[in-house]
Amino acid sequence: MRLLASLTLVTALTFAAGRLAAQDRNVPDSLVAKAKISEDSARAIALKRVPGDVEGITLAKMKTRLVYTFKVQRKGRPGLTDVQVNAATGHVMAVRRESTKSRSTTRHSS
């Protein structure tokens, strides 16, 4: 019985680690020390606003603010949605959907 429980735990941890490795992550330690909101808290805030799977995480300084940017793949929708969370206050600053359509550079006359 213990062997089965141990194997189940190892399988679950391996799956979770593989899922984390598949994400694009750009979170410098020097900026993490300055953030008042943890990455996990910011992730929960972003996913509450835009439910889905996180595909990438970035922590960067934008002008004078420190901002987490999460790239979220919404279920049943093409493309990614960027959710920006203020790393000091935890407020959602912006939600932007990345376009999957390419724009044509040719002009059509009417």
DRENBAFI-672563 format. One line per 4 residues: number of its first residue (from 1); for each residue x, y, z of N, C-alpha, C. Coordinates in steps of 0.02 Angstrom, whole numbers. Layout:
<pts>
NUM	X/Y/Z/X/Y/Z/X/Y/Z  ...
</pts>
This chain:
<pts>
1	41/-59/0/0/0/0/44/63/0  96/63/40/141/120/42/176/130/-25  192/75/-58/226/79/-123/181/113/-174  117/96/-174/70/126/-221/63/201/-206
5	58/219/-143/53/290/-124/116/328/-144  174/297/-134/237/329/-153/242/339/-228  223/289/-266/226/294/-339/177/348/-364  119/352/-333/71/403/-353/99/473/-339
9	130/482/-282/159/546/-263/216/566/-311  259/519/-326/315/532/-372/289/551/-441  238/516/-465/209/531/-530/179/601/-531  143/619/-479/112/685/-475/165/740/-474
13	218/730/-435/271/780/-431/308/787/-497  320/731/-531/354/732/-596/312/770/-647  247/758/-647/203/792/-694/203/867/-679  199/886/-616/199/957/-598/265/991/-617
17	320/957/-606/386/986/-623/393/994/-698  368/946/-736/371/951/-809/328/1008/-834  272/1019/-803/227/1074/-822/260/1141/-808  295/1148/-752/329/1210/-736/387/1222/-784
21	421/1169/-804/478/1177/-849/455/1199/-919  393/1183/-937/367/1201/-1003/350/1276/-1008  345/1310/-952/328/1381/-953/389/1423/-967  378/1479/-1001/430/1529/-1009/431/1570/-945
25	489/1574/-913/492/1609/-849/552/1656/-850  537/1720/-841/589/1771/-838/577/1813/-775  601/1787/-719/590/1820/-655/658/1827/-620  693/1884/-630/758/1893/-600/755/1897/-523
29	802/1865/-490/804/1865/-417/811/1935/-388  847/1979/-424/857/2047/-399/790/2085/-395  744/2070/-441/679/2103/-439/630/2068/-392  638/2003/-382/594/1966/-336/602/1995/-266
33	663/2013/-248/675/2041/-181/639/2107/-170  626/2144/-224/592/2208/-219/516/2203/-222  490/2146/-245/418/2137/-252/385/2125/-184  330/2158/-171/294/2148/-108/244/2091/-113
37	222/2076/-174/175/2021/-187/215/1962/-214  203/1902/-187/240/1844/-211/215/1823/-280  256/1784/-314/237/1760/-381/173/1718/-378  167/1676/-326/108/1634/-320/45/1675/-308
41	50/1728/-267/-8/1771/-256/-27/1808/-319  23/1833/-356/9/1868/-418/-22/1821/-469  1/1759/-471/-27/1709/-517/-101/1697/-501  -117/1690/-436/-186/1679/-416/-230/1738/-435
45	-205/1799/-428/-242/1859/-446/-254/1860/-522  -203/1844/-560/-209/1844/-634/-259/1791/-658  -255/1731/-628/-300/1678/-649/-371/1688/-625  -380/1727/-573/-448/1744/-552/-479/1791/-604
49	-439/1836/-631/-463/1883/-681/-472/1851/-749  -424/1808/-769/-426/1774/-834/-412/1699/-822  -464/1659/-816/-454/1587/-804/-420/1553/-863  -376/1506/-848/-341/1469/-901/-276/1440/-875
53	-231/1425/-921/-166/1396/-904/-111/1448/-917  -67/1457/-868/-12/1505/-874/41/1475/-919  58/1510/-973/109/1487/-1020/176/1523/-1010  176/1581/-978/237/1618/-967/230/1670/-912
57	286/1685/-879/286/1734/-825/347/1779/-834  335/1844/-825/390/1892/-827/381/1941/-769  436/1959/-738/437/2012/-687/485/2065/-713  458/2125/-725/499/2178/-753/478/2245/-725
61	523/2293/-731/509/2361/-710/481/2398/-770  421/2426/-762/390/2466/-814/383/2537/-788  423/2581/-816/429/2649/-791/450/2647/-718  406/2664/-672/425/2664/-601/394/2606/-563
65	356/2562/-598/320/2508/-564/352/2440/-580  348/2396/-532/370/2327/-541/308/2287/-558  310/2250/-614/250/2219/-641/263/2145/-659  217/2101/-636/216/2032/-659/172/2031/-722
69	195/1998/-774/155/1988/-834/147/1913/-844  84/1891/-845/68/1820/-855/38/1812/-924  63/1764/-961/34/1746/-1026/-12/1686/-1012  -77/1697/-1022/-127/1647/-1004/-161/1620/-1068
73	-163/1554/-1074/-200/1521/-1128/-269/1506/-1101  -319/1541/-1128/-388/1530/-1106/-416/1468/-1140  -455/1430/-1103/-484/1369/-1130/-534/1386/-1185  -526/1353/-1243/-573/1361/-1297/-562/1424/-1339
77	-508/1461/-1327/-495/1521/-1365/-424/1519/-1394  -417/1542/-1455/-349/1544/-1485/-309/1603/-1457  -244/1597/-1460/-201/1652/-1438/-192/1655/-1363  -150/1701/-1342/-135/1710/-1271/-162/1777/-1247
81	-175/1782/-1183/-197/1844/-1152/-144/1865/-1101  -120/1927/-1106/-72/1953/-1058/-109/1985/-1001  -91/1966/-940/-120/1996/-880/-63/2026/-840  -67/2092/-829/-14/2127/-792/-39/2141/-721
85	2/2119/-672/-15/2127/-602/39/2169/-568  20/2222/-534/67/2265/-499/98/2224/-442  165/2220/-440/200/2179/-391/203/2212/-322  182/2274/-317/181/2308/-252/111/2305/-220
89	59/2311/-261/-9/2316/-234/-52/2255/-247  -36/2216/-299/-76/2159/-317/-135/2176/-362  -140/2238/-384/-194/2258/-428/-180/2238/-500  -232/2218/-536/-225/2203/-607/-221/2269/-644
93	-166/2280/-680/-155/2343/-715/-183/2341/-786  -178/2284/-819/-201/2280/-888/-214/2207/-906  -261/2199/-953/-275/2134/-983/-277/2145/-1058  -232/2112/-1094/-228/2122/-1166/-226/2054/-1200
97	-266/2047/-1251/-268/1985/-1290/-222/1992/-1350  -177/1944/-1358/-132/1944/-1415/-170/1921/-1476  -162/1955/-1531/-197/1939/-1592/-165/1879/-1625  -207/1833/-1651/-181/1775/-1687/-184/1786/-1762
101	-220/1838/-1783/-226/1853/-1854/-168/1897/-1876  -141/1882/-1935/-89/1926/-1961/-122/1980/-2003  -98/2039/-1997/-126/2094/-2035/-96/2097/-2104  -138/2111/-2152/-115/2116/-2220/-84/2185/-2231
105	-30/2187/-2268/3/2251/-2282/-20/2282/-2347  -60/2244/-2385/-85/2271/-2449/-149/2310/-2437  -158/2362/-2476/-218/2403/-2471/-267/2383/-2525  -329/2382/-2507/-382/2367/-2555/-418/2431/-2572
109	-426/2444/-2637/-463/2504/-2656/-537/2487/-2662  -579/2536/-2644/-650/2523/-2647/-684/2559/-2704
</pts>
